[in-house]
Amino acid sequence: MGRNSYMNILIAGSSGLIGRALVKRLRGVGHRVICLVRRSCTSNDEIEWDIKRSSIQLDQLCDIEAVIHLGGIGIAERRWSTNFKLELRNSRIESTELLVNTI
């Protein structure tokens, strides 16, 4: 990739601590970053997804060149009980499966 080669990058988990910093950095060097969001979109650089309903707005995915998946329940949200560990695991598996099956 040359100095003027910029990519269209899809990021899941863009609102988390690492995601926010990564989006800022990638955009800062010229890449177009499209964020997967679990709410209604507020810009052209967002795509809505609903993991529970296995839904991603497919029509906007055609120009994506790279996918970064940082999504899932935050690891510091609460104590790591057996149930929380299962939630952590499932939140990552379900969202990854949806991304893989969509792509």
N, C-alpha and C positions, 0 to 999 in steps of 0.2 A: 504494500500500500504506500503510494507516494505521499509527499507532503501535502498535496492538495486533494487527496482522496478522502472523502468524508462518507460516513456510513449512516444508514437509517437503522437505529437500534431500538428494539422493544425491551422495556424494563418492567418486570413485575416486582413489586415491593419498593417502588420509587419514593414512597412517602416515609420510609423508615430512616433511621439514622445513617446507615451506609448508603441507602438508595438516594437520599437527598444530596449527599456529597458527590456521589457518582454522576448523577444527572447534571449537576452544576459543572463538574469537571469535563464531562463529555461534550456538553453544549459549549463550554468555554473554548474548546479546541476545534469547534466547528461541526461536530456531528449533529445530526437530527435525532433527538431522543423522543420516542413515543412511549408514554407511560400507560400501563394497564391500571385502571382505577375501578374501585368497587362502588362508585357513586356515579351520578350523571356527569357526563363530560362537560368541561367548561372551556376547552380549547381544542384546536385542530391537532394538537400533539398528545391527545389522550384517547384511549380506547376503553370502553366500558366492558367489564367482564363480571360474570356472576358464577362463582365456582360451584355453589350448591345446585344451580340450574344447568351447569355445564354449558355456559354461553359466553362466547366472545364475538364481538362485531367483526365477522370475517372479512367483510368488504374492504376494510382498511389495512389488512395484513399483507397485501400483495407486494409492497416495496420493502419489506423488512429484510435486512441482511444479517442481523445478529440478534440473539435473544439472551437476556440476562435475567435470571430468576432469583430474586432475593426475598420473595414473598413467604408468608406464613405467620402464624401467631408469634408475637414477640417473646423472646426467651426470658426476658426479665419481668414479665407481667405479674407473675405470682410464684409462689413456692412450687417446686417441681414434685408434685404428688404423682401417684400412679396415673390418675385420670388426666392430669395436665400433660404428662409425658405423652400419653396417647393422643391428646388434642394437638400437641406440637407436631408429632409424627404425621397424623392425618392431614393437618393443614398443609403440610409440605407435599405429601404424596398426591392428594386430590388436585391441588393446583398444578403440580408438575404433569400429572396425567392429562389434565385439560389442555395445557400448553402443547404437549407432545402430540396429542390426538388432533388438535386443531392445525398445527403446523404440518 
